Amino acid sequence: MFKFFSACRKESLILIRDLAGLIMLFLMPMIMVTILALVQEQGWSSLSRDPSIPVLLVDEDQDTLGAKIQEGLKGSNVFKIYTSIDGKPVNRETAKQKIAKGEYNIGVIIPKGSTGIIRHKVQVMVTQIVSGIMMPVDNPFLDIKVNDSINILIYFDPGIKGTFKYAFMSTMKEYSMFIESSMIFSSFNTELRKMFPQYRPPKMDYRESVFFTEIFPGGKDEKAIPSTTQHNVPAWALFAMFFIVIPMTGSMIKERDEGSMIRINTMPVPYLTIFMAKVSVYAVVCVIQFILMMLAGRYVLPLANIPSLTVGSNYMGILLMMVVSSLAALGFAIAVGTIARTHQQAAAFGVVSVVVLTALGGLWVPVYLMPEAMRSLALWSPLNWAHVGFIDLFLRQATIADILPQVFKLLCFFVITISIALLYRRVKSPLNN
């Protein structure tokens, strides 16, 4: 035990002597999470507050269909409608040119007479139904065929994602169905008034009767709504944790280059004791990093009008996830520092591998937005395991038992990486690197 504490003291002295580097380890992650949370919050969440996706609307119909579509797009709080540019009404050619140049994202062309075609189709349909009631046999109106259709043109900027196109098309179809339903309701009232002069239609418009309520089941009465802060703070805290590979591998390679490893090898201390001393000291650094980033999410981000971080009430579960996440990051750093021969090898492999694991783990783009093959790969990223555990604690009110699968995976990753480092040291002496 004395040997272990002596090794811990050595690692602590190395850290403390580089006070500027130690401060950077704590300060830079806080700056990173603040800036990235600000960028994502303003770039994505602002869509729900301030319409910013420009849509050129060319309403050649100048009737109910065009008015309702324009009203629906404005009411979505996502799109900003432009019917004129520089005081001049937009026409088809102008819209096509502007979309092709990328100046606007979407263009909608509503042809002339569109509302009239819908009215005609609805009138024929209502007439056939009403006449079928009055004349169930030999009804001449049943043979009337209406083949007219409306072709609304939609121009898309080639840079728009396919999923966004499908979402916009679905929205447009929803508006058109709502308009047709309203016209059917109105036409039936008109025909009933013709048949029954005493009939007075109700003074109401056709309205939706099916609504959707978002529910986040968590076994609690309150409703937990995820925010960009709850995604970003644990995501970038884990990213910073795994980036400990840079200073830690640098320390290990420096020991070999300066001859410190020769003196360490003269002592009767097994490699595992040396490794665990490094892990113990740097684990404290990782935990302090994570706590500082959570404090930044709680108190600093609200100063920039970003939602404050809410972490739930399972503080023991959060502490457990912090510890096992730190161990996973440090085990990875030990393995890289043991195998790498130079600072360049450690830095290049460490940085690229952490970035790859971060991308695969869903810390940049949520896993559910990835292709199927990428979702399968995400299940093998330790950063994904850790992030899922924190999201469960923050949003789903998870208990310690609920996060045990993630804890077990991270501990296994730590054991495997430490074992790789020990096996490599037994096969190859560090003095020959």
GIUR-V934061 format. One record per helix or strand of 3 or more residues. SS is the DSSP state (H for helix, E for strand). FROM is the first residue (numbers start at 1). TO is the last residue. If there is no record, write none. Layout:
BEGIN
ss = <SS SS>
from = <FROM FROM>
to = <TO TO>
END
This chain:
BEGIN
ss = <H H H E H E H E H H E H H H H H H H H H H H H>
from = <2 19 45 53 64 79 92 106 114 140 153 162 228 244 260 271 315 343 367 372 382 400 430>
to = <17 43 48 59 75 82 100 110 134 143 156 195 242 258 265 304 339 360 369 378 395 427 432>
END
